[in-house]
Structures are given as structure tokens and as C-alpha cells.
């Protein structure tokens, strides 16, 4: 098997780890949510990547920063759950006990 590097363009997200990435079959896009940035902060950023064109697109921000969470596709929604977040913005990191649903059609969070 041979691997290659995908040439990308658009609104590229900053480097991060501990994010969650899922592929949505109906849209043909890869979606990324949250993570921990190079400066150690949790991120509320969301983005999509078109694997055919290599174009990144910034999406609406998450309602709260998330890292080490899980994600799954449910119809037109992507469900994000658990992981880590902040107790208050910029405060200590705590375990997240909420579920967040992202609608891939409307670009909204519930």
C-alpha cells in the first residue's frame, strides 16, 4: 500500500491533537471537531474537508471547547459526546457530561 499527501486549500485548521474526525457518507465530507491546540488550549473550532478537492471549510464554532470526545454519524447529524471541556471559559479542564448534535445541512449545533 502506498500513501500520499493530500494537497489542501481553504480555511485550514491550526495543528491539534485529541480532536474527533468523522466521514459523512451523504455529504462526502470529513468533519473535524475541537481538540487541543499547540498552545495546550481546548478548541471550539469545527471544520470540514472535501477529500476530492482538498478544500477545508470553517464551520460554526462548537457551543463549548471539546477534546478527547467521541463522535458518530446519525442521519444528517453528527453526535459529539463526553471528553473534556472547561468548567468556565478559560478555567480548569473538567469531564464533559453533555451531548452536542451538529446538523450537516443547516451548519447548526443543538
C-alpha positions in Angstrom: 0.0 0.0 0.0 1.3 3.4 -0.9 0.3 6.6 1.0 0.3 10.1 -0.5 -0.1 13.6 0.9 -3.4 15.4 0.1 -2.8 18.9 -1.3 -5.2 21.1 0.7 -6.6 24.7 0.4 -9.1 26.9 2.1 -9.5 27.7 5.8 -7.1 25.1 7.2 -7.4 24.5 10.9 -4.4 25.0 13.2 -2.4 21.9 14.2 -4.1 20.0 17.1 -4.4 16.6 18.7 -7.2 15.0 20.7 -9.9 16.0 18.2 -12.6 13.8 16.7 -12.9 13.3 12.9 -15.7 11.5 11.1 -16.7 10.9 7.5 -20.3 11.6 6.5 -21.3 9.4 3.6 -24.2 11.6 2.4 -22.2 14.8 2.1 -18.9 13.1 1.1 -17.1 15.3 3.6 -14.8 14.7 6.5 -15.7 16.7 9.6 -13.4 17.7 12.5 -14.4 19.0 15.9 -12.5 20.5 18.8 -9.2 19.1 20.0 -6.2 20.6 21.8 -4.1 23.2 20.0 -0.3 23.5 20.1 -0.5 26.0 23.0 -2.4 23.4 25.1 -5.8 25.1 25.0 -9.0 23.2 24.2 -10.6 24.3 20.9 -14.2 25.0 19.9 -13.4 25.0 16.2 -15.2 22.8 13.7 -14.3 22.3 10.1 -15.0 20.2 7.1 -12.6 18.8 4.5 -13.6 17.7 1.0 -11.3 14.7 0.3 -11.9 15.1 -3.5 -10.9 18.7 -3.8 -8.7 19.1 -0.7 -10.6 22.2 0.4 -11.1 23.0 4.1 -14.1 25.0 5.2 -14.5 26.5 8.7 -17.9 25.7 10.2 -19.8 27.3 13.1 -17.9 27.1 16.4 -18.9 24.4 18.9 -21.0 25.7 21.8 -18.1 24.8 24.1 -14.5 23.7 23.6 -14.1 19.9 23.4 -11.2 17.4 23.4 -10.9 13.6 23.7 -14.6 13.3 22.9 -16.4 10.7 20.8 -18.4 11.3 17.6 -20.8 9.3 15.5 -23.0 10.0 12.4 -26.8 9.8 12.9 -28.5 10.6 9.6 -27.9 14.3 8.9 -26.4 14.9 12.3 -23.1 14.2 13.9 -23.4 13.5 17.7 -20.5 14.6 19.9 -20.3 13.3 23.5 -18.2 13.3 26.6 -14.5 14.1 26.6 -13.0 17.2 28.2 -14.2 20.8 28.3 -13.7 23.9 30.6 -15.8 24.4 33.7 -16.0 28.1 32.7 -14.3 29.7 29.6 -10.5 29.6 30.2 -11.0 27.8 33.6 -9.9 24.3 34.7 -10.5 21.3 32.4 -13.3 19.1 33.5 -15.1 16.0 32.2 -17.9 16.9 29.7 -21.2 15.3 30.5 -23.2 16.7 27.6 -24.2 15.6 24.2 -24.0 18.0 21.2 -25.6 17.4 17.8 -24.2 19.0 14.7 -26.6 19.3 11.7 -24.6 18.9 8.5 -27.3 20.5 6.4 -28.0 23.6 8.5 -24.5 24.1 10.0 -26.0 24.4 13.5 -25.5 22.8 16.9 -28.2 21.6 19.3 
